[in-house]
């Protein structure tokens, strides 16, 4: 019988151990060294923009106008004008740093108890983060000196917030690495009861992540990345890397426990679990490719990162892992831990335990459990009907009690629109022409107090900073932005040969959301289509393909509902150290949809492949379902626990979007591995009966996939054989 690709790879690796292992190590080292030498290129603000705000940023970039990194410092006192001495001292200290330019006279608030210092960081805007530390130190000293006199000092700006974000992301990634890896190792120790068996999946997953990091650095020179991309890559790489190795290793050990010799056990693991890993990995990568259709640079970066790390992890699992297993042999059980390595006398294939207790009533009353599980998932998904999405600003990302968030709120309360004004960018062939200047002046006056006009004569470009009412991001600010875009700006330049666009933080957020709304339809259509085709090709069954998509959508819907309940409404948010923010990060729903469609294939392909394998051995549908679920329950449970643990770590990080991602993915995987795989999938397949495996006549040209070394099992002579009799 002709072996499938995974089997051929596994056999080759087992027979060429040194070549496979050394080749893997050389690949990892080269990818890391070359990637580190070339460095990573992050996306600029201009590249992130879409819509009118993106065109505004593009005009400034093409004109060679670098938007300086602006900073705001609020100096407050208990009495009117009580801030003057502190503001004067701070102004001198800021000048003394040598990093400040354009420092303006203090702007008093309406009640006279506060004043706003406005200035810019010297140098190019992309270097401001590296130059802002002396300014931060001067402000921190002024804050400490003023506490005894009742003076409060708050700072918020482009450079200070970006530095805080970069430092926090770096700290969070370290926390994730130092927490998730030991967690995964501990879970594997419990699952296998041996140190070597536990270290192998973690080691391969980590080396896959390291190699993918290097490859991503190379890719960033063609497709610039967001800072969060590496966190997403590590999250995905560790999860799928450990899962793929776990599936492969579990099957090999099960075959050994069943009495197979080492070579036969490895060949069967390669032909079955190895094939499932290839199908699953391919499905994940193709699903991730759907993010390219979003039209957003953020998702393109996520797509490249996840495709790279999944591809590397998949290749490592079907090449270097078989070589290591062949080299280790029975030494895979070295470092046995007392009380964790006990095996039942019947071996790893013995039924019973929690999975058996759950599965027996499910198969006995499939309709009841199918309806119950569906109702549960739909109930969890219900809050998603009222989901609100927005691009959470930095003040929400850090939490309401974070110093940066407090500073933003204090400045916004006293000087609405100050930290995040709208920016009207105007381009004309002759920006100095009298009609154009009159229109610019009139628009500036109409924008009200705080509006500032800057004209770049040589570039033919003008900018107007327009403070927005409210917090700068709330409904009042959004209403003002839409009026500015739809009415005020078009009316101001009516009849003039100019291009005028409105940008700024809020405008960028609104444009991003609009593009996201347009992009989600083609992305969803793409991933559902490719999932359907891959499942159809793998199992030659339309029913399996359709139910795969339906089960995935139920998991995704439940994840959406939980995210909405926790982060939009605040239900139980304090339990994970988070808080109610009134919305879900606007890129999160699409990201969770794509990732879960990919990740759920890990379990679905693994479980359904084992059911199909039993079916090919001659079992009836119900017996095959029982056999397949029971034989995969341990691996699926272990893989799910590891994935949920890794995602849970991200749910406890500092950034709001990382928390939402961790909770959303963690809940979905937990539900997928329990309610969906243990209850809904077997009950639904039982109800569908032989229709699960029917191949329509017009699809019988699809190639058949056989499982190697499958021992034939006598077909039970009646399809309604009691489940209890199946062993």
C-alpha positions in Angstrom: 0.0 0.0 0.0 1.3 3.4 -0.9 2.1 5.4 2.2 0.8 9.0 2.6 3.1 12.0 2.7 3.3 12.1 6.5 4.2 8.4 6.7 6.9 8.8 4.1 8.3 11.8 6.0 8.2 9.9 9.3 9.9 6.8 7.9 12.6 8.8 6.2 13.3 10.8 9.4 13.5 7.7 11.5 16.0 6.2 9.1 18.1 9.4 8.8 18.0 10.6 12.4 21.2 12.6 12.4 20.3 14.4 9.2 16.8 15.3 10.4 17.9 16.5 13.8 21.0 18.4 12.7 19.1 19.8 9.8 16.5 21.2 12.2 19.1 22.7 14.5 20.9 24.3 11.6 17.6 25.7 10.3 16.7 27.2 13.7 20.1 28.7 14.2 20.3 30.2 10.7 16.8 31.7 10.9 17.6 33.2 14.3 21.0 34.6 13.4 19.9 36.1 10.0 16.7 37.4 11.4 18.5 39.0 14.3 21.1 40.6 12.0 18.5 42.1 9.7 16.3 43.5 12.5 12.6 44.1 12.5 10.8 46.9 10.7 7.7 48.2 12.5 4.9 49.9 10.7 4.7 53.7 10.7 1.6 55.7 11.4 1.2 56.5 7.7 1.2 52.8 6.8 -1.5 52.0 9.4 -4.0 54.5 8.0 -6.9 53.7 5.8 -9.7 55.8 4.3 -9.6 59.6 4.6 -7.3 59.5 7.6 -4.9 57.3 5.7 -5.0 59.7 2.7 -4.3 62.7 5.0 -1.3 60.9 6.5 -0.1 60.0 3.0 -0.3 63.6 1.9 1.9 64.7 4.8 4.4 61.8 4.1 4.6 62.6 0.4 5.3 66.2 1.2 8.1 65.3 3.5 6.3 66.7 6.5 7.1 64.7 9.7 4.5 65.2 12.3 6.5 65.9 15.5 5.8 63.9 18.7 3.7 66.3 20.8 3.5 66.1 24.6 1.1 67.7 27.1 1.8 68.3 30.7 -1.0 69.4 33.1 0.1 71.3 36.2 -2.8 71.6 38.7 -3.2 73.4 42.0 -5.8 73.7 44.8 -6.3 77.4 44.2 -6.5 79.6 41.1 -3.0 80.5 39.7 -1.4 78.3 42.3 0.3 76.4 39.5 2.4 79.3 38.2 5.7 78.7 40.2 5.6 74.9 39.6 4.9 75.5 35.9 7.7 77.9 35.5 10.2 75.6 37.3 9.1 72.7 35.1 9.4 74.7 31.9 13.0 75.5 32.9 13.7 71.9 33.6 12.2 70.8 30.3 14.4 73.3 28.4 17.4 72.0 30.3 16.9 68.5 29.0 17.8 69.6 25.5 15.1 67.3 24.0 12.3 69.8 23.9 11.3 72.4 21.2 8.3 74.7 20.7 7.5 75.0 24.4 4.5 77.3 24.7 3.4 79.5 27.5 1.1 77.7 30.0 -2.5 77.6 28.9 -4.8 78.2 31.9 -8.1 76.3 32.4 -11.4 78.0 32.8 -11.3 78.0 36.6 -7.7 79.0 36.7 -6.6 76.0 38.9 -4.8 74.1 36.1 -2.5 74.9 33.3 -1.4 73.0 30.2 2.2 72.9 29.0 2.5 72.1 25.3 5.7 71.1 23.5 7.4 68.7 21.1 10.2 66.2 21.3 13.2 67.2 19.1 14.2 65.1 16.2 12.3 62.8 13.9 9.0 61.5 15.3 10.2 57.9 14.9 13.1 58.6 17.2 11.1 60.4 19.9 10.6 57.2 22.0 14.3 56.9 22.4 14.7 60.6 23.3 11.8 61.1 25.7 13.3 59.6 28.9 15.0 62.9 30.1 11.6 64.6 29.7 9.9 61.9 31.7 12.5 62.2 34.4 12.0 66.0 34.6 8.2 65.6 34.8 8.6 62.9 37.5 10.8 65.1 39.6 8.3 68.0 39.3 5.5 65.6 40.4 7.5 64.5 43.4 8.5 68.0 44.4 4.9 69.3 44.0 3.2 66.7 46.1 4.0 68.4 49.4 2.7 71.7 48.1 -0.6 70.3 46.7 0.6 70.5 43.1 -0.4 67.7 40.7 1.5 66.9 37.5 0.2 64.7 34.6 1.8 63.9 31.3 0.4 62.4 28.1 1.7 62.6 24.6 2.9 60.7 21.5 6.3 59.7 22.7 5.5 59.1 26.4 2.5 56.9 25.6 4.4 55.0 22.9 7.3 54.3 25.2 4.9 53.1 27.9 3.2 50.8 25.4 6.5 49.4 24.1 7.9 48.8 27.6 4.6 47.2 28.7 4.5 44.9 25.7 8.1 43.8 26.3 7.3 43.1 30.0 4.1 41.2 29.1 5.8 39.1 26.5 8.5 38.1 29.1 5.7 37.3 31.6 3.9 35.2 29.0 7.1 33.3 28.2 8.1 32.7 31.8 4.6 31.7 32.8 3.2 29.8 29.7 6.2 27.6 29.2 6.4 26.2 32.7 2.6 25.7 32.7 2.8 23.7 29.5 5.6 21.7 30.8 3.8 20.9 34.1 0.7 19.8 32.2 2.7 17.5 30.0 4.5 16.0 33.0 1.1 15.1 34.4 -0.1 13.8 31.1 2.9 11.6 30.4 4.4 11.1 33.8 8.0 11.3 32.4 10.4 14.2 32.1 11.7 13.4 28.6 8.3 12.9 27.1 7.2 16.2 28.6 10.2 18.1 27.5 10.1 17.0 23.9 6.9 18.9 22.8 7.9 22.0 24.7 11.4 22.0 23.3 10.2 21.6 19.7 7.5 24.3 20.1 10.0 26.7 21.5 12.6 26.1 18.8 9.8 26.5 16.2 8.9 29.9 17.8 12.5 31.0 17.8 13.0 30.0 14.1 9.7 31.7 13.2 10.8 34.9 15.0 13.8 35.1 12.8 11.8 34.4 9.6 9.3 37.1 10.6 12.1 39.6 11.1 13.1 39.0 7.5 9.5 39.2 6.3 9.1 42.6 8.1 11.3 44.3 5.6 8.6 43.6 2.9 5.6 43.8 5.2 6.0 46.1 8.1 4.7 44.9 11.4 2.8 46.1 14.5 4.4 45.6 17.9 1.7 43.1 19.0 2.5 40.8 16.2 5.3 39.0 18.0 3.0 38.3 21.0 0.4 36.8 18.7 3.1 34.7 17.1 4.4 33.3 20.4 0.8 32.6 21.5 0.0 30.6 18.4 3.4 28.9 18.1 3.5 27.6 21.6 -0.1 26.4 21.4 0.0 24.6 18.1 3.6 23.4 18.4 2.9 21.6 21.7 -0.5 20.3 20.3 1.0 18.8 17.1 3.8 17.0 19.0 1.4 15.9 21.7 -0.9 14.2 19.1 2.0 12.5 17.4 3.7 11.4 20.6 0.4 10.2 22.2 -0.3 8.0 19.2 3.2 6.5 19.2 3.0 5.7 22.9 -0.5 4.2 22.6 0.7 1.9 19.8 3.7 0.8 21.9 1.4 0.2 24.9 -0.8 -2.0 22.6 2.2 -4.3 22.0 3.6 -2.9 18.7 7.3 -2.9 18.2 9.0 0.6 18.1 9.3 0.8 14.3 5.7 -0.2 13.6 4.4 2.1 16.3 6.2 5.0 14.8 5.1 4.2 11.3 1.4 4.0 12.4 1.8 7.3 14.3 3.3 9.0 11.2 0.6 7.6 8.9 -2.3 8.6 11.2 -1.5 11.4 13.6 1.2 12.7 11.3 -1.4 13.0 8.5 -3.8 14.7 10.9 -1.1 17.2 11.8 -0.5 18.0 8.1 -4.2 18.4 7.3 -4.7 20.5 10.5 -1.6 22.7 9.8 -2.6 23.3 6.2 -6.1 24.2 7.3 -4.8 26.7 9.8 -2.4 28.3 7.4 -5.0 28.6 4.6 -7.5 30.1 7.1 -4.9 32.6 8.3 -4.3 33.6 4.7 -7.9 34.9 4.6 -6.7 37.8 6.7 -4.9 39.2 3.7 -8.4 40.0 2.3 -9.1 42.4 5.2 -7.2 45.2 3.5 -5.6 46.2 6.8 -1.9 46.0 7.5 -2.5 44.8 11.1 -4.1 41.6 9.8 -1.6 41.1 7.0 1.1 41.0 9.7 -0.9 38.6 11.8 -1.4 36.4 8.8 2.3 36.3 7.9 3.3 35.6 11.6 0.8 32.8 12.2 1.4 31.1 8.8 5.1 31.1 9.5 5.0 29.7 13.0 2.3 27.1 12.2 4.3 26.0 9.1 7.5 25.6 11.1 5.8 23.8 14.0 4.0 21.5 11.5 7.2 20.6 9.6 9.1 20.0 12.9 6.4 17.7 14.1 6.5 15.4 11.0 10.2 15.4 10.5 12.5 16.0 13.5 10.0 14.5 16.0 9.9 11.1 14.4 13.8 11.2 14.3 13.9 12.0 18.0 11.4 9.3 18.8 13.3 6.7 16.8 16.6 7.7 18.5 15.1 7.7 22.0 13.0 4.6 21.7 11.8 3.5 25.1 14.0 6.2 26.7 11.1 8.5 25.9 9.9 7.4 29.3 13.1 8.4 31.1 12.7 10.5 34.2 9.5 8.8 35.4 7.7 10.6 38.1 6.1 8.5 40.9 2.3 8.3 40.8 2.1 10.0 37.4 3.4 7.2 35.2 1.0 4.4 36.2 -0.8 2.7 33.4 -3.8 0.6 33.6 -3.2 -3.0 32.9 -5.2 -2.8 29.8 -2.9 -0.2 28.4 -3.5 3.2 27.0 -6.4 2.1 24.9 -8.6 1.1 27.8 -11.9 2.8 27.9 -13.6 4.3 30.9 -12.8 7.3 33.0 -14.5 10.6 32.6 -14.7 10.4 28.8 -16.5 7.1 29.0 -18.9 8.4 31.6 -19.7 11.4 29.4 -19.9 9.5 26.1 -22.2 6.6 27.1 -25.3 8.7 27.8 -24.5 11.0 24.9 -24.5 8.1 22.4 -27.6 6.5 24.2 -29.6 9.8 23.9 -28.0 11.7 21.0 -30.9 14.0 20.2 -31.3 15.2 23.8 -27.6 16.0 24.1 -27.2 17.6 20.7 -30.1 20.0 21.4 -28.8 20.7 24.9 -25.3 21.4 23.8 -26.5 23.6 21.0 -28.8 25.6 23.3 -25.9 26.1 25.8 -23.6 27.4 23.1 -26.3 29.7 21.7 -27.0 31.0 25.2 -23.4 31.8 25.7 -23.4 33.6 22.3 -26.5 35.7 23.1 -24.6 38.7 24.5 -22.7 39.0 21.2 -25.9 40.3 19.6 -25.3 43.6 21.4 -21.5 43.7 20.8 -20.0 47.1 20.3 -16.5 47.5 18.8 -14.1 50.3 18.8 -10.4 50.9 18.6 -9.6 51.2 22.3 -7.3 54.1 22.9 -4.3 54.0 25.1 -6.3 55.3 28.0 -8.5 52.2 27.9 -5.7 49.8 27.0 -3.8 50.4 30.3 -6.8 50.3 32.7 -8.5 53.2 34.3 -6.1 53.4 37.3 -2.9 53.3 35.2 -0.8 56.5 35.4 -1.1 57.1 31.7 -4.9 56.6 31.7 -5.3 58.9 34.7 -3.2 61.6 33.0 -5.2 61.3 29.8 -8.5 61.7 31.7 -7.3 64.6 33.8 -6.1 66.5 30.7 -9.3 65.7 28.8 -11.5 66.8 31.6 -9.8 70.3 31.8 -9.0 70.7 28.1 -11.4 68.6 26.0 -9.9 67.4 22.7 -6.4 68.3 23.8 -4.7 64.9 23.7 -6.4 63.8 20.5 -7.6 66.6 18.2 -8.8 66.0 14.7 -6.4 67.1 12.0 -7.7 68.7 8.7 -5.0 68.2 6.0 -5.4 70.4 2.9 -3.3 70.1 -0.3 -3.4 72.6 -3.1 -1.3 73.6 -6.1 -1.0 77.1 -4.6 -1.6 76.9 -0.9 -0.9 80.6 -0.5 -3.6 81.7 -3.0 -5.9 84.2 -1.3 -9.1 82.2 -1.7 -7.4 79.1 -0.2 -6.0 81.2 2.7 -9.3 82.8 3.4 -11.0 79.4 3.5 -8.3 78.0 5.9 -8.6 81.1 8.2 -12.4 80.8 8.2 -12.3 77.1 9.0 -9.9 77.7 11.8 -12.1 80.4 13.3 -15.2 78.2 13.0 -13.4 75.3 14.7 -13.3 77.4 17.9 -10.8 77.9 20.7 -7.7 75.8 20.6 -7.8 75.3 16.8 -4.3 75.8 15.3 -3.4 76.5 11.6 0.0 75.4 10.2 0.8 76.2 6.6 3.7 74.5 4.8 4.2 76.9 1.9 6.9 75.0 0.1 5.0 71.7 0.3 1.7 73.2 -0.7 0.1 71.7 2.4 -1.8 73.1 5.4 -2.9 71.5 8.7 -5.6 72.5 11.1 -5.7 70.9 14.5 -9.3 70.9 15.7 -10.1 69.9 19.3 -13.0 67.6 19.6 -15.6 67.9 22.4 -16.2 65.4 25.1 -13.3 62.9 25.8 -12.1 63.0 22.3 -13.3 59.5 21.7 -16.9 59.3 23.0 -20.2 59.7 21.2 -20.1 63.5 21.4 -16.6 63.6 19.8 -17.7 61.1 17.1 -20.7 63.3 16.2 -18.4 66.4 15.9 -16.0 64.4 13.7 -18.7 63.3 11.3 -20.0 66.9 11.1 -16.5 68.1 10.4 -16.0 65.5 7.7 -19.5 65.6 6.1 -20.4 69.3 6.4 -17.9 71.8 7.7 -14.8 70.9 5.6 -16.6 70.3 2.3 -18.5 73.6 2.8 -15.3 75.5 3.6 -13.5 74.5 0.4 -16.5 74.4 -1.9 -15.5 75.5 -5.4 -11.8 75.5 -4.6 -9.3 73.2 -6.3 -8.0 71.5 -3.2 -7.9 68.1 -1.5 -9.0 68.1 2.1 -9.1 65.2 4.4 -9.7 64.8 8.1 -7.3 62.6 10.1 -6.3 62.2 13.7 -6.7 59.4 16.3 -10.5 59.3 16.3 -10.7 59.6 12.5 -8.2 56.7 12.1 -10.2 54.6 14.5 -13.4 55.2 12.6 -11.8 54.5 9.3 -10.2 51.4 10.6 -13.6 50.2 11.8 -15.2 50.9 8.5 -12.6 49.0 6.6 -12.9 46.1 9.1 -16.6 46.0 8.5 -16.0 45.8 4.7 -13.2 43.2 5.0 -15.0 40.7 7.3 -17.3 39.5 4.6 -14.6 38.3 2.1 -12.5 37.0 4.9 -15.4 34.9 6.3 -16.4 33.7 2.9 -12.8 32.7 2.2 -12.1 30.7 5.4 -15.5 28.9 5.3 -14.9 27.9 1.6 -11.4 26.6 2.2 -12.4 24.8 5.4 -15.2 23.1 3.5 -12.9 22.1 0.6 -10.1 20.8 2.9 -12.5 18.8 5.0 -14.2 17.5 1.8 -10.9 16.5 0.3 -9.7 14.9 3.6 -12.8 12.9 4.4 -14.7 12.7 1.0 -17.9 13.7 2.9 -20.1 16.7 2.3 -21.7 16.1 5.7 -18.4 16.1 7.6 -17.4 19.3 5.8 -20.7 21.2 6.6 -20.8 20.1 10.2 -17.2 21.1 10.7 -18.1 24.7 9.7 -21.3 24.7 11.8 -19.5 23.5 14.9 -16.8 26.1 14.4 -19.3 28.9 14.2 -21.0 27.8 17.4 -17.6 27.9 19.2 -16.8 31.3 17.7 -20.3 32.7 18.7 -19.9 31.5 22.3 -16.4 33.2 22.4 -17.9 36.4 21.1 -20.7 36.3 23.7 -18.3 35.7 26.6 -16.0 38.5 25.4 -18.9 40.9 25.2 -20.2 39.9 28.6 -16.8 40.3 30.3 -15.3 43.3 28.7 -18.2 45.3 27.3 -20.6 44.7 30.3 -18.0 43.9 32.9 -19.5 40.6 34.1 -16.8 38.9 36.1 -14.0 41.2 34.7 -12.5 41.8 38.1 -11.9 38.0 38.4 -9.2 38.3 35.8 -7.9 41.6 37.0 -9.6 43.5 34.2 -12.5 46.0 34.0 -15.5 47.1 32.0 -14.4 49.1 29.0 -17.7 49.3 27.2 -16.6 47.7 24.0 -14.6 45.0 22.4 -11.3 45.9 20.5 -12.5 46.4 16.9 -10.0 44.0 15.4 -10.7 41.2 17.9 -13.8 39.6 16.4 -12.2 39.1 13.0 -9.0 37.8 14.5 -10.8 35.4 16.9 -12.9 34.1 14.0 -10.0 33.3 11.8 -7.8 31.9 14.6 -10.5 29.7 16.0 -11.5 28.4 12.6 -7.9 27.3 12.3 -7.2 26.0 15.8 -10.4 24.0 16.1 -9.2 22.0 13.1 -6.5 20.6 15.4 -9.1 18.7 17.4 -11.7 18.2 14.7 -9.2 16.6 12.2 -7.6 14.5 14.9 -10.9 13.2 16.3 -12.7 12.6 13.1 -9.6 11.0 11.5 -9.6 8.5 14.4 -13.3 7.9 14.0 -12.9 7.4 10.2 -10.0 5.0 10.9 -12.2 2.9 13.1 -14.9 3.0 10.5 -12.5 1.8 7.8 -11.6 -1.1 10.0 -15.2 -2.3 9.7 -17.0 -0.9 12.7 -20.5 0.5 12.4 -21.0 4.2 12.8 -21.9 4.3 16.5 -19.1 1.9 17.5 -16.6 3.9 15.4 -17.6 7.1 17.1 -17.2 5.6 20.5 -13.9 4.1 19.6 -12.6 7.3 18.0 -13.6 9.6 20.8 -12.3 7.3 23.5 -8.9 6.8 21.9 -8.5 10.6 21.4 -10.0 11.8 24.6 -6.7 11.9 26.5 -4.7 13.7 23.7 -7.5 16.2 23.1 -7.9 16.9 26.8 -4.2 17.4 27.3 -3.9 19.6 24.2 -6.9 21.6 25.2 -5.6 22.1 28.8 -2.3 23.4 27.4 -3.9 25.7 24.9 -6.4 27.1 27.5 -3.5 27.6 30.0 -1.4 29.5 27.4 -4.4 31.7 26.4 -5.2 32.2 30.1 -1.8 33.7 30.6 -2.5 36.3 28.0 -5.8 37.0 29.6 -3.9 38.2 32.7 -1.5 40.5 30.9 -1.7 44.3 31.3 -3.0 45.3 27.8 -6.7 45.2 27.3 -6.5 43.8 23.8 -4.2 41.0 25.0 -6.7 40.2 27.8 -9.6 40.1 25.3 -7.6 37.8 23.0 -6.6 35.5 25.8 -10.1 35.2 27.2 -11.8 34.8 23.8 -9.5 32.1 22.6 -9.3 30.3 25.9 -13.1 30.1 26.3 -13.5 29.0 22.7 -10.9 26.2 23.0 -12.3 25.0 26.3 -15.8 24.8 24.9 -14.5 23.2 21.7 -12.7 20.5 23.5 -15.5 19.7 25.9 -19.0 20.6 24.8 -18.3 20.4 21.1 -15.9 17.4 20.8 -17.2 15.3 23.7 -21.0 16.0 23.4 -22.1 17.8 20.3 -19.9 16.1 17.7 -20.6 12.5 18.8 -24.3 13.1 19.3 -24.6 14.8 15.9 -22.6 12.1 14.1 -24.7 9.5 15.8 -27.9 11.2 14.6 -26.6 11.5 11.1 -25.6 7.8 10.9 -24.2 6.5 7.7 -24.8 9.9 6.0 -21.5 11.0 7.7 -19.5 8.8 5.3 -21.6 9.1 2.2 -19.7 10.3 -0.8 -22.0 11.8 -3.5 -21.5 10.2 -7.0 -20.2 13.5 -8.4 -17.4 13.5 -5.8 -16.2 9.9 -6.1 -13.3 11.1 -8.1 -11.7 12.4 -4.9 -8.7 10.2 -3.9 -9.3 7.8 -1.1 -7.1 7.9 2.0 -6.3 4.7 3.7 -4.8 4.2 7.2 -1.7 2.1 7.1 -1.3 -0.9 9.4 -4.8 -0.8 10.6 -5.8 -4.1 12.0 -9.2 -5.2 10.7 -11.9 -5.3 13.3 -15.0 -7.4 12.8 -18.0 -5.4 11.9 -20.6 -5.7 14.6 -23.5 -7.6 13.0 -26.0 -4.9 14.1 -25.6 -1.2 13.9 -27.5 -0.7 17.1 -25.0 -2.7 19.2 -25.2 -1.3 22.8 -22.4 1.1 23.5 -21.4 -0.7 26.7 -20.3 -3.7 24.7 -17.8 -1.8 22.6 -14.2 -2.2 23.7 
